[in-house]
């Protein structure tokens, strides 16, 4: 369950070591009368499916010099003497990439940045390798959306009221959309983040976690935000683009919360064909992971609670999740030999909840939520949650979900 497979770094934020085109050289000057220049590469990816069709080139200034950025361009993996050349055709600036040596048989996709002069920056028309581009000082929203690996919605108010109560306890859903080029975009709604988050200063990596028992795959996304931090938190809809493997995942995990993809059908067959009504629970033997944990008295709804503790600040919670390992948090299956409970430690919730419990059981997973007519208190605090579990299904449970968070269940 906890095996982590090799890390794949998202194309948008890693340069492949094999690409020596990054080591741009100016050469000795061509014989065709063109002007020789240098170029840099960034966001290189060996997955050719990551190439987006682009129509705009970005003109900007950096350290007093002019530069032109062209996204999502094909390059050979390595070659000697890689450099740029440009020439004029009337008012049109024509830019080229050139390899002096024999190019490699493999290719990568990179964003290219070219050094140009003041005259070139004033060009009225622009082509790159004979393809026309619109030279802009700011990408259009359509182009930015198309070529960005990571995008966010506008900052949403994160305040909570009783009208939003029910949504807090249902497992979150993410959306998955197939794009051109055998790629996928996933969108996770209402993710809490710092109000100062700038998508241009956020990078992400991804990994996969396979559950061979439940026949499911979880896509695990790790965010790294270098944006200036504001003194507030709000909710964003976060979107990520990636290769076709994204489309195979049944769940996506971000900042410690796991979301089920909307429309995902999970195999719910159980290992045996015996009716649940006649399944006899095996003798419960506590391990060192559950040693010392005892059952809690529950109310008429089967809910027990520990001591109310002070909530952590939003800042503390976000940074704890960012620093946390990829492995899911732990819940505990405990028993006295007759009754079973699942214990979720240190969960922030309303100080008091009066509600029926809804439990969805699939294979070795159980999802726990409150009913739609939940009556809640105005205050919130952090406390341990205990839920009574049917002894007929409790021994089969190895994964659980509560308040949109997925847990590994240990006994």
Buried (B, 14 or more C-beta within 10 A) or exposed (E): BEEEEEEBBBBBBBBBEBBBBBEBEEBEEBEEEBBBBBBBBBBBBBBEBBBBEBEBBBBBEEEEEBBBBBBBBEBBBBBBBBBBBBBEEEEEBBBBBBBBEEBBEEBBBBBBBBBBEEEBBEBEBBBBEEEEBEBBEEBEEEBBEBBBBBBBBEBBEBEEEEEEBBEBBBBBBBBBEEBEBEBBBBBBBBBBBBBBBEBEEBBBBBBBBBBEEBEBBBBBBBBEBEBEBEEEBBBBBBBBBBBBBBBEBBBBBBBBBBBBBEEEEBEEEBEEEEEEEEBEBEEBEBEEEBEEBEBBEBEEBBBBBBEBEEBBEBEEBBBEBEEEEBEBBEBBBBBEEEBBBBBBBEBBBBEBBBBBBEBEBBBBBBBBBBBEEBEBEEEBBBBBBBBBBBBBBBBBBBBBBBBBBBBBBEB
